Amino acid sequence: MKLKSPCLFFLPFLLFLLLFVFLFHTDALEGDEGRYLMFADNLLHGFYSPPAPDINLWNGPGYPIILMPFVGLRLPLIFLTLLNAVFYYLSIIFLFKACLLIVSFRMALAVGLFWAFFFNAYQKIARVTSETLTLCLVALLVFCLLQAFIKNSQKYVFLSGVLAGFIALTKIIFGYVLMAMLLLSLLLWLLKRKNRELGRGVLVLLVAMAVSAPYLVYTYHLTGRVFYWGNSGGLSLYWMSTPYQGEFGDYRYGKLPEWHQKDLAPLAGLKGVERDDALKKIAMDKIKAHPFKFAQNWFANMGRLFFNFPYSPASDSYANVGNPLRSLVLLPFNAIVFLLMLYSFFITLGNWKNMEFFIRFLFCFVFFYLGASSIVSAYSRQFYVVVPALLLWIAYITDRSLTVKIRKVVSR
């Protein structure tokens, strides 16, 4: 069975998503929204970050680049969030088409519908944030990677690299993931030069780094640091290193407790890269002094990443996103993905050599990212951006490993 037009079949979800944005959009800027708009405006004026010492590389330029025409035309914010509805709709199409390449039609349809109903990823869709763009890029990357490796298409090898690079520019943590994968892939390729699939994987990663190169040259010009992706990691690592009881490694906002004020007071005159370095040093000192507390924070961080809890009861995060009722609503979808992910994880490791290369490539891409996310303060939104890749991998494993037979019992 085939769908003559997947775009038409999934069109009701686009209409629903547009309605969702209309209902929940607000022109009052919250959280990261103002910063993305500021960076887009900076790009329109010919620069990205102010010069030293006020360097601001909190996030990459990927999403601000998309926002530039909207900001330049001074369109109402509602247009930017309506674009998120389109991004999410396109992610459904790309994921469905990717699944069709490797699993049965029924499995592909089930995955497409599950992702369309994945309410957890709607959290930021009515806001001017980069998560919805990222999940769309990840879904498109999955489709292009499959085309590149299954159909040996050089065009899709190049497109996969461009997409991977742009994902790194959108979420800078992926930059570190791509660098780690490139180093590992080059090492393996040197040992197995006749492996053509590995060679294509190296090409994808080299193109990705080439796409990122102008930004990295720019950050080198600003900071004098090679492969410097951003200066937001220090604060995130600082919160993860907290040794204080009643804190679980999540961000603290507003008025800080006395012990945090003592930590941060010496940094009052520092900005940009210097402040980031200082925060990293404080964090590493705390981790060395309190390794078991850091391990507790890491465990709690994994809980937030996959299940949206726990949050430090005294933090503003608890009131905003850590409310138990909110977590309860989000839990079922993430729990389904998490359980299937665990099943697929052990199946994949147990059959690693027999897995097709594109599955191993995606496996490393996703789990390097999740591993990197686990050591800095993380939230559920950092998990659902890679769920499209997880769902395709899960579909591949379950389609080949699970056979459910229903027997009709006839009583005599």
C-alpha positions in Angstrom: 0.0 0.0 0.0 1.2 3.5 -0.8 0.1 7.1 -0.2 -0.2 9.0 -3.4 0.5 12.2 -1.6 2.0 12.1 1.9 1.9 15.9 2.0 -1.9 15.8 1.5 -2.4 12.9 3.9 -0.6 14.8 6.7 -2.1 18.1 5.8 -4.7 18.1 8.7 -1.7 18.2 11.1 -0.4 21.3 9.5 -3.8 23.0 9.9 -3.9 21.8 13.5 -0.4 23.1 14.2 -1.2 26.5 12.7 -4.3 26.6 14.9 -2.2 25.6 17.9 0.2 28.5 17.2 -2.6 31.0 16.9 -4.1 29.9 20.2 -0.9 29.8 22.2 1.3 32.5 20.6 2.0 35.7 22.6 3.9 38.8 21.6 5.5 39.0 25.1 9.1 37.7 24.7 10.2 35.0 27.1 13.5 33.2 27.8 15.7 32.9 24.7 13.3 34.6 22.3 14.8 38.1 22.6 18.3 36.8 22.1 17.5 35.1 18.8 15.9 38.2 17.5 18.9 40.3 18.7 21.3 38.0 16.8 19.2 38.2 13.6 19.2 42.0 13.9 23.0 41.9 14.4 23.4 39.8 11.2 21.4 42.4 9.3 23.8 45.0 10.5 26.9 43.1 9.3 28.1 41.4 12.5 27.1 38.6 14.9 28.7 39.2 18.3 30.0 42.5 19.8 33.8 42.7 19.9 35.8 41.8 23.0 35.3 42.0 25.9 31.6 41.9 25.3 31.7 38.8 23.2 28.3 37.0 23.0 28.4 33.6 21.4 25.6 32.1 23.5 24.1 30.2 20.6 25.1 29.6 16.9 23.8 31.7 14.0 21.7 29.0 12.3 18.3 30.0 13.6 19.0 33.8 13.5 19.9 33.3 9.8 16.4 31.9 9.2 14.9 34.8 11.1 16.8 37.5 9.2 14.1 38.2 6.5 11.3 38.3 9.1 13.2 40.7 11.3 14.4 42.8 8.4 10.8 43.2 7.1 9.7 43.9 10.7 6.9 41.3 10.5 4.8 40.5 13.6 6.2 37.7 15.8 3.2 35.5 14.9 4.7 35.0 11.5 7.9 33.6 13.0 5.9 31.1 15.1 3.7 30.1 12.2 6.9 29.1 10.5 7.5 26.6 13.3 4.2 25.0 12.4 5.5 24.5 8.9 8.8 23.2 10.2 7.0 20.6 12.3 4.7 19.5 9.5 7.7 19.1 7.1 9.5 17.0 9.8 6.5 14.6 9.7 6.8 14.2 5.9 10.6 13.8 6.0 10.4 11.2 8.7 7.6 9.2 7.0 9.5 9.2 3.7 12.7 8.1 5.4 11.0 5.2 7.1 9.5 4.1 3.8 13.0 3.5 2.6 13.8 0.8 5.2 10.6 -0.5 6.8 7.1 -1.6 5.9 4.4 0.9 4.9 2.5 0.1 8.1 5.5 0.7 10.3 6.3 3.9 8.4 2.7 5.2 8.8 2.7 4.3 12.5 6.0 6.2 13.1 4.7 9.2 11.1 1.5 9.4 13.1 3.2 8.9 16.4 5.5 11.8 15.6 2.6 13.9 14.4 0.9 13.4 17.8 4.1 13.8 19.8 2.7 16.5 22.0 6.0 16.9 23.9 7.6 18.6 20.9 4.8 21.2 20.8 6.2 22.9 23.9 8.2 25.5 22.0 6.2 25.6 18.7 4.4 28.8 19.6 7.7 30.5 20.7 10.6 32.1 18.8 13.1 29.3 19.7 15.3 27.0 17.7 13.9 23.6 18.8 11.3 23.2 16.0 13.8 24.2 13.3 16.3 21.7 14.8 13.9 18.7 14.8 12.9 19.5 11.2 16.6 19.6 10.1 17.2 16.3 12.0 14.3 14.7 10.2 15.5 15.9 6.8 19.1 14.8 7.7 17.8 11.3 8.4 16.0 11.2 5.0 19.1 12.5 3.1 21.5 10.1 4.9 19.4 7.1 3.9 19.4 8.3 0.3 23.1 8.8 0.5 23.9 5.3 1.8 21.1 3.2 0.4 21.1 4.6 -3.1 24.8 5.6 -3.1 23.9 9.1 -4.1 26.8 11.7 -4.1 24.2 14.5 -4.2 22.7 13.3 -1.0 26.1 12.8 0.6 26.7 16.5 0.0 23.2 17.5 1.2 23.6 15.4 4.3 26.9 17.2 5.1 25.3 20.6 4.5 22.4 19.7 6.8 24.6 18.3 9.5 26.7 21.5 9.4 23.7 23.7 9.6 22.4 21.7 12.6 25.7 22.4 14.3 25.3 26.1 13.6 21.7 25.9 15.1 22.6 23.9 18.2 26.3 24.3 18.9 26.5 21.1 20.9 26.2 19.2 17.7 29.4 20.9 16.6 31.3 18.9 19.2 29.4 15.8 18.2 30.4 16.2 14.5 34.1 16.7 15.5 34.1 13.6 17.7 32.5 11.6 14.9 34.9 12.9 12.3 37.9 12.0 14.4 36.6 8.5 15.1 35.6 8.0 11.4 39.0 9.1 10.1 40.7 6.8 12.5 38.5 3.8 11.4 38.9 4.8 7.7 42.7 4.7 8.0 42.4 1.2 9.4 39.8 0.1 6.8 40.5 2.1 3.7 38.5 -0.2 1.4 35.3 0.5 3.3 33.4 2.7 0.9 30.5 3.4 3.2 32.8 4.6 5.9 34.4 6.8 3.3 31.0 8.3 2.4 30.5 8.9 6.2 33.8 10.8 6.4 32.7 12.9 3.4 29.4 13.8 5.1 31.3 14.9 8.2 33.9 16.8 6.2 31.2 18.7 4.3 29.5 19.5 7.7 32.7 20.9 9.0 33.2 22.9 5.8 29.8 24.4 6.3 30.7 25.3 9.9 34.1 26.7 9.0 33.1 30.3 8.3 31.5 30.5 11.8 34.6 28.9 13.4 36.9 31.3 11.5 34.7 34.1 12.9 34.9 32.9 16.5 38.7 32.4 16.1 38.9 36.0 15.0 37.0 37.1 18.0 38.5 34.9 20.7 41.8 33.5 19.3 40.5 30.0 20.1 40.4 27.2 17.6 37.1 25.3 17.2 35.4 27.7 19.7 31.6 27.1 19.2 30.1 29.2 22.0 30.5 30.6 25.5 27.3 29.2 27.0 28.8 25.9 28.3 30.4 27.3 31.4 27.2 28.5 33.1 25.4 25.2 32.2 28.3 23.2 33.6 28.4 25.4 36.7 24.7 24.6 37.6 25.4 20.9 36.9 28.3 20.9 39.4 26.3 22.3 42.3 27.2 20.4 45.5 24.4 21.9 47.6 21.6 19.8 48.9 18.2 20.3 47.4 19.6 21.2 44.0 19.7 18.8 41.1 21.8 20.5 38.5 19.2 22.6 36.8 19.4 26.3 36.1 18.6 28.8 38.9 17.1 32.2 37.9 16.1 35.4 39.7 17.5 36.0 43.2 20.1 33.4 43.9 20.8 31.8 47.3 23.7 33.1 49.3 26.1 30.2 48.4 25.7 30.9 44.7 26.2 34.6 45.2 29.5 33.8 46.9 30.6 31.7 43.9 29.6 34.2 41.3 30.5 37.5 43.1 34.2 37.3 41.9 33.0 37.0 38.3 31.0 40.3 38.4 33.5 42.2 36.2 34.0 39.3 33.7 32.3 39.0 30.4 32.1 36.7 27.3 34.9 34.2 27.0 36.7 35.2 30.3 33.5 34.6 32.3 32.8 31.3 30.5 36.4 30.1 31.4 36.0 31.2 35.0 32.6 29.4 35.3 34.2 26.2 33.8 37.0 26.4 36.3 34.6 26.8 39.3 32.5 23.9 38.0 35.5 21.6 37.5 36.8 22.4 41.0 33.4 21.6 42.5 33.1 18.3 40.5 36.6 17.2 41.7 35.7 18.1 45.3 32.2 16.5 45.2 32.2 13.7 42.6 29.3 11.8 44.2 27.1 14.8 44.2 27.9 15.4 40.6 26.9 11.8 39.9 23.6 12.5 41.6 23.1 15.7 39.5 23.9 13.7 36.4 21.3 11.1 37.3 18.8 13.8 37.9 19.8 15.5 34.6 19.1 12.3 32.7 15.6 12.3 34.3 15.0 15.9 33.1 16.3 15.0 29.6 14.0 12.0 29.2 11.1 12.6 31.6 11.1 16.3 32.4 11.9 15.8 36.1 13.2 16.2 38.8 13.8 20.0 39.2 15.2 21.7 42.3 12.1 22.7 44.3 13.4 26.1 45.1 14.3 27.0 41.5 12.2 29.1 39.1 12.6 26.2 36.6 10.3 24.1 38.9 7.5 26.6 38.6 8.0 27.1 34.9 8.6 23.6 33.5 9.1 21.3 36.4 5.6 21.3 37.7 4.6 17.6 38.5 1.3 17.9 36.6 3.1 19.2 33.5 5.6 16.4 33.7 2.8 13.9 34.1 1.2 15.0 30.8 4.6 14.8 29.0 5.6 11.4 30.5 3.7 8.9 28.4 5.2 9.8 25.0 8.7 10.1 26.3 8.3 6.8 28.3 7.3 5.0 25.1 10.3 6.3 23.2 12.6 5.6 26.1 11.5 2.0 26.6 11.8 1.3 22.8 15.1 3.1 22.8 16.5 0.8 25.5 15.2 -2.3 23.6 16.7 -1.1 20.4 20.0 -0.1 22.1 20.8 -3.6 23.3 19.7 -5.2 20.0 21.9 -2.8 18.1 25.0 -3.4 20.3 24.4 -7.1 20.2 24.3 -7.1 16.4 26.7 -4.2 15.7 28.7 -5.8 12.9 25.5 -6.9 11.1 23.9 -3.4 11.3 23.8 -1.4 8.1 26.2 1.5 8.1 23.6 4.2 8.1 22.1 2.8 11.3 25.5 2.8 13.0 26.1 6.4 11.8 22.8 7.6 13.1 23.3 5.6 16.3 26.6 7.5 17.0 25.1 10.8 16.0 22.2 10.5 18.4 24.0 8.9 21.3 27.1 11.2 21.1 24.6 14.1 21.3 22.7 12.6 24.2 25.9 11.8 26.0 27.2 15.4 25.6 23.8 16.7 26.7 23.9 14.6 29.8 26.9 16.4 31.3 25.5 19.9 31.1 22.2 21.1 32.5 19.6 19.5 30.2 15.8 19.6 29.7 13.2 17.6 27.8 13.4 20.0 24.8 17.0 18.9 24.3 15.8 15.3 23.9 12.9 15.7 21.5 14.9 17.5 18.9 16.6 14.1 18.1 13.4 12.0 18.5 12.9 11.8 14.6 16.3 10.1 14.3 15.5 7.8 17.3 12.1 6.8 15.8 13.6 5.8 12.5 16.2 3.7 14.3 13.6 2.2 16.5 11.4 1.4 13.5 14.3 -0.3 11.8 15.2 -2.5 14.8 11.6 -3.4 15.7 10.6 -4.1 12.1 13.4 -6.7 11.9 13.4 -8.1 15.4 9.8 -8.3 16.5 7.1 -10.6 15.0 3.8 -10.5 16.7 1.5 -13.4 15.9 -2.2 -13.3 17.0 -3.8 -16.7 17.3 -7.5 -17.1 17.2 -8.6 -19.5 19.9 -11.8 -21.4 19.0 -13.4 -23.1 21.9 -14.9 -26.5 21.1 
